[in-house]
Structures are given as C-alpha cells and as structure tokens.
Amino acid sequence: MKGTGGTGRMGVNGTPFKTAVRRPLSTSLLWLTILAVMLAEVLIFVPSVAHFRLEWLRQKLETAAAAGLTAEQPKEPGEAALGPRQQAALLRALEADLVAIASGGTTRLLARKETIPTLDRQIDIGRNRWPTQIAGAVDTLVFGGNRTIRVLGPVGDEESPRRAVAEVVFPERKLRAAMLAYARNVFLVSILIALFAASLVYAAITLLLIRPIRAMTQSMLRFGESPTDASRLIQPSGRPDEIGAAEAELAGMQATLAATLREQRHLADLGLAVSKINHDLRNILASAQMVSDRLADIQEPRVQRALPLLLRSLDRALVYTQTVMSYGKAVEEAPTRRHVRLHRLVADVFEVAPVGPDSGIEFVNGVPEDFEIEVDADQFFRAVNNLCRNAVQALEGEADGVLVRRVTVEAFAAEDGTTVIRVADTGPGLPPRARENLFKAFRGSGRAGGTGLGLAIAAEIVEAHGGRIDLVDEPRAGACFEIRLPLRGTLPTS
C-alpha cells in the first residue's frame, strides 16, 4: 500500500512533509487479527487433540467389548473364545496384537497373534484426568512412532455392577497417524476461520477507522499546502463517535489557523507598507515642525491661537508613526530594570499629554511621591502614556461643560506582595466590542478609527515585566485599568 504523502511537499515554514507510510495500520491490524485467532485456536487445539485421542482409544475398547459379547465361553483356561478365523478378523478390524475382556472377575482372551512385541507403555483410560490426557496426547504425537501400547478401560453402562473391562494391545503408530490427520484438519479449519475473521475485522476497521483517518490525513496535507484556502478545510461527516468528534475539532482548528494566518499575512503586509512610508512621513512631519517654529515668530492673534493646536497635531502624528513602528518589532526588547519614582514618571506623562489648556480635562497624580518601582523607565513610560492617552481620547469627545473629565493615576502595595497601579478616567467606558477584543491590536479599539495599538503595547510591556494588566469593573462610570507587578513598591516614609 502506498503512503499518503511524499517528501516533495513543502510545509508552511518551507520544510518538507515526511508522511510516507511505511507500514499501513490496516495491514498491521490484519496480521494482528490473524495471530490472535491462531493463538485462540492453539489454546483450543491441544485439549481437542487430547479429547480425540481419548475417544479413539475408547472406540477400540468398545469394539473389543462388542466382540466379547458374541464370543463363547472357553472350555479350557487360556483358550481363546473365538476361532482362528474370527480372531484374525477381529485383529485386522482393530489393527491390534491382542484383544481381551474381563467381566465378573474372569478374563477372557478374545484374540491374539502368535508373537506379541514387548509392551512399551500402558494406558488406563478409566483413571486418566485432563492433565494426564493432555500430556499423553503430546507424548503420542512426539514419541509414538515405534512403540507398542496396552490400553484398558471400562466399557458399557457405568451403573451396571457387571461392567466389563476391555483390553487391547496394538502399535501406537496407528493412534499417532490418526491424531496427525485430525490435527491437520483442525489446523486447516483454523486457518480458514482466522482468514475469515481477519477479513471481517479488516473490512470493519478499514470502513470505520482507517478510511476516516486517511481522509483526515489527506485533508491535513492539502491544508498544509495552502492554509489560507478555505476550500481545503475538512468537511466533518457528522458521525456521533470519536472519529466524528476528531473531524469536527480538526475542522475548527483548521478554520482558526486559516483565519489567523490570513490576519498575520495582512498584518505583515501592513507592516511592510508602514515601514516603507514611515521614513518619508517622518521627514515630512519634521519639515512641518520647522515651519511651525517659524510661525511662532508671527504675532498675529489668529496664528498664535492656532499654533498650539498645530503643534499638538504634529506631535500626535509623530507619536502615532513611532507607535506603529514599535509594535511592528518582532520582539519587544528585554526591560532594563532600575528603581524609578513612579510619581515623577506619571508627572512626565501628564506633561506630554495631547490636551490643550481649554480642554477641561483634569489630571490627578495620586501616586505617593516616595513610591518606587523596579521597571524599565522608558518602556513603562510608554505603557502608562498609552493608557492615559486612551483616557484622554475617550474624554475629548464630550464637550458638555457640566461633565467631569478627569484622569487619575494611583499606586499602592497590595497585601499579596504585588504593586498595583491604576489608571482611571470618568469617560463613557469601553463598548462591548472593545471588551471582547481587549489588548488585541487592530481589534480592541474603543473608538471609531482607533487601532487598539495603545492597549496592545501596554499589555506587552507589562507582561515583559512579569506582571499583568486587567480592565477592572467598578460601580463608578468610566474605565479603570489595573497593572499588577510582582515587585513590591516602596511605601512612603513618614
């Protein structure tokens, strides 16, 4: 049977598949079934041959007993009960050298040859038990070629008080030949039964097991050649057993992997496009900044009012391009941990927050001045800055002067030995779609036109520090993100 695949096919990562089936499972199961049936036949064969030997010997004794019933009582002791012709006929019929029968304490010689070979063995079938019979059968098959045996045993009704005992002396080769012929027949029948049973098992296993497994293997090979092709996904058969469950799980896994690969390819193409335009875009923004610096010398009131908005827009564009390029790195650099005063770091974040003096957004630095954490200052600045920037963007859309617009950063040492940092705002909170895709780039944004990169970058930085970030559900309005770091901050001294 040929293998289901070859070494010429290439995987997703460019490596060849090694799927040549050197020993099909169906063939192995076929041979295993044949061996199992033959083993069962062997276990049955030995007792069966022993039983055949016993019945063969008993039949000889019963024939001798039947001949004794027709024989006359001899007139002289030792005289045969049958005439010469009758004796010869009986000895030929039984292929024996001597036939005798004992009844009522008297032994009658029915027939005998002139010369009787030396007896090599005596068998009393009335006293044999199953272990003895099995051992005797093996002994006859192995050594019964040239021996002469004497067989005796009771015949007739077991309850009769005058039950006779027959005795026959004959060459053991006759018994051995009959046993070999019987064993040959049993062996041939066993072979036929084994082949028939193995064929049924083979057909059943091939239909119920091997064929579905082969189909799943072929589906995986086809899917591996082009994982993004939806037509290569396996179609579950809907079977209610384990094979059906495996097909359904494989279909789900292939669909998930195909969607992930399509998304990754899309992101890779997006990253390549961004990397190509990023250099030119930053140069354009740098030129725009130079022009805006010249505008600062113009004292015209309208220019002075518009200039801060222009500067903030340019700064925001530069930060966005840098954010996209930072997220596009394959791996975030390992953090260089130093003792950092968290209160000062939060103050620096508030200073660069993209808000104007008339925005009405209030920043509250609730971190104790002496509170310290052991983090990478630059990376953690980016994480806190992204959270605060998202909070500001959530509050900028609310123009009602009655509403409170506040961003609060707090920190404290928890009882479990972790450092807790909370960034909360009084905005409208996150919509359900953003909650379902939280911390996922390009899917976890809470506003129209957002990319979700801020939360994704913050989560990556926190995880690099061995911590975790979560959205905390609180009874008050707004969104609250909680960062837990395994290193405990230093409490303020009194």
Stockholm file with secondary structure:
# STOCKHOLM 1.0

chainA/1-494         MKGTGGTGRMGVNGTPFKTAVRRPLSTSLLWLTILAVMLAEVLIFVPSVAHFRLEWLRQKLETAAAAGLTAEQPKEPGEAALGPRQQAALLRALEADLVAIASGGTTRLLARKETIPTLDRQIDIGRNRWPTQIAGAVDTLVFGGNRTIRVLGPVGDEESPRRAVAEVVFPERKLRAAMLAYARNVFLVSILIALFAASLVYAAITLLLIRPIRAMTQSMLRFGESPTDASRLIQPSGRPDEIGAAEAELAGMQATLAATLREQRHLADLGLAVSKINHDLRNILASAQMVSDRLADIQEPRVQRALPLLLRSLDRALVYTQTVMSYGKAVEEAPTRRHVRLHRLVADVFEVAPVGPDSGIEFVNGVPEDFEIEVDADQFFRAVNNLCRNAVQALEGEADGVLVRRVTVEAFAAEDGTTVIRVADTGPGLPPRARENLFKAFRGSGRAGGTGLGLAIAAEIVEAHGGRIDLVDEPRAGACFEIRLPLRGTLPTS
#=GR chainA/1-494 SS CCCSCCTTCBCTTSCBCCCCCSSCHHHHHHHHHHHHHHHHHHHHHHHHHHHHHHHHHHHHHHHHHHHHHHSCCCSSTTCCSSCHHHHHHHHHHHTCSEEEEEETTEEEEEEECSSCCCCCEEEETTTCCHHHHHHHHHHHHHHTTSCEEEEEEEESCTTCTTCEEEEEEEEHHHHHHHHHHHHHHHHHHHHHHHHHHHHHHHHHHIIIIIHHHHHHHHHHHHHHHCTTCGGGSCCCCCCSSHHHHHHHHHHHHHHHHHHHHHHHHHHHHHHHHHHHHHHHHHHHHHHHHHHHHHHTTCCCHHHHHHHHHHHHHHHHHHHHHHHHHHHTSSSCCCCCCEEEEHHHHHHHHHHTCSCCTTSCCEEEEESCTTCEEEECHHHHHHHHHHHHHHHHHHHHTCCCTTSCCEEEEEEEECTTSCEEEEEEECSCCCCHHHHHTTTCTTTCCSSTTCCCHHHHHHHHHHHHTTCEEEECCCSSSSCEEEEEESSCCBCCCC
#=GC SS_cons         CCCSCCTTCBCTTSCBCCCCCSSCHHHHHHHHHHHHHHHHHHHHHHHHHHHHHHHHHHHHHHHHHHHHHHSCCCSSTTCCSSCHHHHHHHHHHHTCSEEEEEETTEEEEEEECSSCCCCCEEEETTTCCHHHHHHHHHHHHHHTTSCEEEEEEEESCTTCTTCEEEEEEEEHHHHHHHHHHHHHHHHHHHHHHHHHHHHHHHHHHIIIIIHHHHHHHHHHHHHHHCTTCGGGSCCCCCCSSHHHHHHHHHHHHHHHHHHHHHHHHHHHHHHHHHHHHHHHHHHHHHHHHHHHHHHTTCCCHHHHHHHHHHHHHHHHHHHHHHHHHHHTSSSCCCCCCEEEEHHHHHHHHHHTCSCCTTSCCEEEEESCTTCEEEECHHHHHHHHHHHHHHHHHHHHTCCCTTSCCEEEEEEEECTTSCEEEEEEECSCCCCHHHHHTTTCTTTCCSSTTCCCHHHHHHHHHHHHTTCEEEECCCSSSSCEEEEEESSCCBCCCC
//
